[in-house]
Amino acid sequence: MFTTAFAKTNQTQPGGLPLDLFAAIENLKKELNAVILAHYYQEPDIQDIADFIGDSLQLARAAAQTNADVIVFAGVHFMAETAKILNPDKLVLLPDLNAGCSLADSCPPKEFAAFKAAHPDHLVVSYINCSAEIKAMSDIICTSSNAVKIVQQIPKDQPIIFAPDRNLGRYVMEQTGRDLVLWQGSCVVHETFSEKKIVQLKIAHPEAEAIAHPECESSVLRHASYIGSTAALLKYCQTSPSQEFIVATEPGIIHQMQKLAPAKHFIPAPPTTNNCNCNECPFMRLNTLEKLYLAMKNRTPEITMSEDIRVAALRPMQRMLEMSL
């Protein structure tokens, strides 16, 4: 006699997808010996089925430590590339291959190579939100969680190029007192928050704390009582005595905030443009539960790269992990 869960797994909805996608995905995980890694900016259903949820540093560590044969990366392209860099012998799947990143795209390899050549004595510290080609041209990778810590470990007389995010670079300069040469890249989501509307929200919610990701522009960061990576923001809202928060980062994180602090109130920081979802990452949201199931079922789209690029990109990734202990 079939169990209810098994029966639902074998029933289909329009388009041939299983009626119970959660059960079907769990079955495929066992069949493939797969692990699902998801970023905090993914849709709630994907977060809820993931084996591990985290920010870029947490996900890099999880990818480096997994014993699974298949890594399903519910995030954007550079994140799945990072998993492949760390796991060359594993099958790495991305639910939608078009899930790119505006920040990574803002740093084309050819142009960055010329920029690097113009500063021959500089050490290159690159934010993990970049392509494998940019990682391969870097000396050390960092994330928003450890960027300040990484730069603080570099000798003060060593000049540094920081790429690709100018806003995170500017924040690191302020925190470390270092003079960094910044590549002028940015994230369309984190640059869309309206300073005026955040101020208006603070007036309307005088007890609310504004918290922000360092990829935001300095005009937004100056109104934040706490600045940190997505993981740091999540931890802060749990420990802060405040009961209300204005959250200036991609609003996908609010799903986890609400789960971990259900009695608190979280307000997504609004974009400059009215009547749009511009504060949501359009690339992150390309991944869906349906696409995740199909990627596992069909073993595609797969992340691949040349071994030369992978090995060159691995070295600065390993330095980051060593310097982040």
C-alpha positions in Angstrom: 0.0 0.0 0.0 1.4 3.4 -1.0 2.0 6.0 1.6 0.4 9.4 1.1 3.8 11.1 0.5 4.8 8.5 -2.1 1.4 8.7 -3.8 1.7 12.5 -4.1 5.2 12.2 -5.4 4.0 10.0 -8.3 1.0 12.3 -9.1 1.6 15.0 -11.5 0.4 18.6 -12.0 0.1 20.4 -15.4 3.4 20.3 -17.1 4.3 16.9 -15.8 5.8 18.1 -12.5 5.1 16.0 -9.3 2.2 17.1 -7.2 4.4 17.2 -4.1 7.6 18.8 -5.2 9.1 18.8 -1.7 8.8 15.0 -1.5 10.1 14.5 -5.0 13.1 16.6 -4.3 13.8 14.7 -1.1 13.7 11.5 -3.1 16.1 12.8 -5.7 18.5 14.0 -2.9 18.7 10.4 -1.7 19.0 9.0 -5.2 21.8 11.4 -6.2 23.5 11.7 -2.8 22.9 15.5 -3.3 23.1 18.5 -1.1 21.1 21.7 -1.6 22.9 24.9 -0.7 20.8 28.0 -0.8 21.5 31.7 -0.3 19.3 33.8 2.1 18.0 35.7 -1.0 16.2 32.7 -2.4 12.4 32.3 -2.4 11.0 30.9 0.9 10.2 27.4 -0.5 13.8 26.9 -1.6 15.1 28.1 1.7 12.8 25.7 3.5 14.0 22.6 1.5 17.7 23.5 1.5 20.1 21.4 3.6 22.2 24.6 4.3 21.3 28.3 4.1 23.9 31.0 4.4 25.7 34.0 3.0 28.6 33.7 0.6 31.2 32.8 3.2 29.0 30.3 4.9 28.1 28.7 1.6 31.8 28.6 0.5 32.7 26.7 3.7 29.7 24.4 3.3 30.7 23.6 -0.3 34.3 23.0 0.7 33.2 20.5 3.4 30.4 18.5 1.8 30.7 14.8 1.2 27.8 14.8 -1.3 28.3 13.7 -4.9 26.0 16.4 -6.3 25.8 20.0 -5.2 22.6 21.8 -6.1 23.3 25.5 -5.7 20.2 27.7 -5.3 21.8 31.0 -5.7 23.5 32.9 -8.6 26.1 31.8 -11.2 29.2 33.0 -9.3 28.2 31.1 -6.2 27.7 27.8 -8.1 31.1 28.5 -9.8 32.7 28.9 -6.4 31.3 25.4 -5.4 32.8 24.0 -8.6 36.2 25.6 -8.0 36.2 23.9 -4.6 34.8 20.6 -5.8 36.1 19.8 -9.3 35.0 16.1 -9.1 31.4 16.8 -8.1 28.4 17.5 -10.3 27.4 21.2 -9.5 23.9 22.2 -10.7 22.3 25.6 -10.9 18.5 25.6 -11.3 18.6 28.4 -13.9 21.8 29.1 -15.8 20.6 32.7 -16.4 20.8 33.5 -12.7 23.7 35.8 -13.0 24.8 38.8 -10.9 24.8 42.5 -11.9 27.9 43.1 -9.6 29.8 40.2 -11.2 28.8 41.5 -14.7 30.1 44.9 -13.8 33.7 43.6 -13.8 34.5 42.2 -17.3 37.7 40.1 -17.3 39.4 41.9 -20.2 38.9 45.3 -18.7 39.9 44.2 -15.3 43.1 42.6 -16.6 44.0 46.0 -18.1 43.1 47.7 -14.8 45.3 45.3 -12.9 48.2 45.8 -15.3 48.0 49.5 -14.7 48.7 48.9 -10.9 51.5 46.2 -11.1 52.6 46.5 -7.5 49.1 46.1 -6.0 47.7 43.0 -4.3 44.2 42.2 -5.6 41.5 41.5 -3.1 38.3 40.5 -4.8 34.8 40.2 -3.3 33.5 36.7 -3.9 30.7 38.3 -6.0 32.7 38.0 -9.2 33.3 35.5 -12.0 35.8 32.7 -11.9 38.0 34.6 -14.4 38.2 37.5 -11.9 39.0 35.2 -9.1 41.8 33.7 -11.2 43.3 37.2 -11.4 43.1 37.8 -7.7 45.4 37.2 -4.8 42.8 36.9 -2.1 39.0 36.5 -2.2 36.8 38.0 0.5 33.1 38.2 1.4 31.1 40.9 3.1 31.5 38.9 6.3 35.3 38.9 6.3 36.5 41.8 4.0 37.6 44.0 6.9 39.4 41.1 8.6 41.1 40.1 5.4 42.4 43.6 4.6 43.5 44.1 8.2 45.9 41.1 7.9 47.7 42.6 4.8 50.8 44.7 5.6 50.0 48.4 5.7 52.7 49.2 3.1 51.2 46.8 0.6 49.0 48.7 -1.9 45.7 47.0 -2.7 43.2 46.8 -5.5 39.7 46.0 -4.2 37.2 44.7 -6.7 34.5 44.7 -7.9 32.1 46.4 -5.4 32.9 50.1 -4.8 30.5 50.4 -1.9 31.9 47.5 0.0 35.4 48.8 -0.8 34.5 52.2 0.5 33.1 50.6 3.7 36.3 48.6 4.2 38.4 51.8 3.7 36.4 53.5 6.4 36.7 50.5 8.8 40.4 49.9 8.3 41.8 53.3 7.4 43.5 51.8 4.3 43.6 53.6 1.0 42.3 51.1 -1.5 42.2 51.4 -5.3 38.5 50.6 -6.1 37.1 49.0 -9.2 33.8 50.9 -9.8 31.3 48.0 -9.8 28.1 47.8 -7.9 25.0 45.7 -7.2 21.8 47.0 -8.8 19.7 45.8 -5.8 21.8 47.4 -3.1 22.1 50.7 -5.0 18.3 51.0 -5.4 17.4 51.7 -1.8 16.1 55.2 -1.3 17.7 57.3 1.5 14.7 59.6 1.5 12.2 56.7 2.0 14.4 55.1 4.7 14.4 58.4 6.6 10.6 58.6 6.2 10.3 55.1 7.5 12.4 55.9 10.5 10.1 58.9 11.3 7.0 56.7 10.9 8.6 53.9 13.0 10.7 55.8 15.6 11.5 52.6 17.6 12.8 50.7 14.5 16.5 50.1 14.0 17.8 50.4 10.4 20.2 47.7 9.5 22.1 47.5 6.2 24.4 45.4 4.1 27.7 47.1 3.2 27.0 46.8 -0.5 24.5 49.7 0.0 25.6 53.3 -0.8 27.1 55.4 1.9 24.0 57.6 1.9 22.0 54.6 3.1 24.7 53.2 5.5 24.9 56.4 7.5 21.3 55.8 8.7 22.0 52.3 9.8 22.6 51.4 13.5 24.2 48.2 12.4 26.0 47.2 9.1 26.9 43.7 8.3 26.7 40.7 5.9 23.4 38.9 5.5 24.5 36.3 8.2 25.5 39.1 10.5 22.3 41.0 10.0 20.3 37.8 10.8 22.3 37.2 14.0 22.0 40.9 15.0 18.2 41.0 14.8 18.0 38.0 17.1 20.2 39.5 19.8 19.2 43.1 19.6 16.5 44.2 22.1 14.8 46.1 19.4 11.4 44.7 18.2 11.3 46.4 14.8 13.8 46.6 12.0 14.1 48.4 8.7 16.2 46.0 6.6 18.3 47.4 3.8 19.3 44.3 1.9 17.6 41.9 -0.5 14.3 41.1 1.3 14.6 37.3 0.9 16.6 37.4 4.2 13.4 38.5 6.0 12.0 34.9 5.7 14.8 33.7 8.0 14.6 36.7 10.3 10.9 36.1 10.8 11.4 32.4 11.5 14.2 33.0 14.0 12.6 36.0 15.7 8.8 35.5 15.1 7.8 38.1 17.6 9.7 40.9 15.9 8.6 43.1 12.9 10.8 43.5 9.8 10.2 46.2 7.2 12.0 45.9 3.8 13.8 49.1 2.9 12.0 50.5 -0.1 13.5 51.2 -3.6 13.7 54.7 -5.1 11.1 53.8 -7.8 7.5 53.4 -6.7 5.4 50.3 -7.6 8.3 47.9 -8.4 10.1 45.0 -6.8 13.5 46.6 -7.5 14.7 45.7 -4.0 14.4 42.0 -5.0 17.3 40.5 -6.9 15.9 39.6 -10.3 18.6 37.0 -10.8 18.2 35.2 -7.5 14.5 35.0 -8.1 15.0 33.2 -11.4 15.5 30.0 -9.4 12.2 28.3 -8.4 11.3 25.1 -6.7 10.2 23.7 -10.1 13.5 24.5 -11.7 15.4 23.0 -8.8 13.5 19.8 -9.2 14.1 19.6 -12.9 17.8 20.4 -12.5 18.1 17.4 -10.2 15.9 15.2 -12.3 17.8 16.0 -15.6 21.3 16.6 -14.0 21.5 19.9 -15.8 22.3 22.8 -16.1 25.8 21.9 -14.9 28.5 24.4 -14.0 31.7 23.8 -15.9 35.0 25.7 -16.4 38.5 25.1 -17.7 40.9 23.5 -15.3 43.4 26.3 -15.8 40.8 28.9 -14.6 39.6 26.6 -11.8 43.1 26.0 -10.4 44.0 29.7 -10.6 40.8 30.7 -8.9 41.2 28.1 -6.2 44.4 29.6 -4.8 42.8 33.0 -3.7 39.7 31.1 -2.4 42.0 28.9 -0.2 43.8 32.0 1.1 40.4 33.5 2.1 39.4 30.3 4.0 42.8 30.2 5.7 42.6 33.9 6.7 39.0 33.6 8.0 39.6 30.9 10.6 
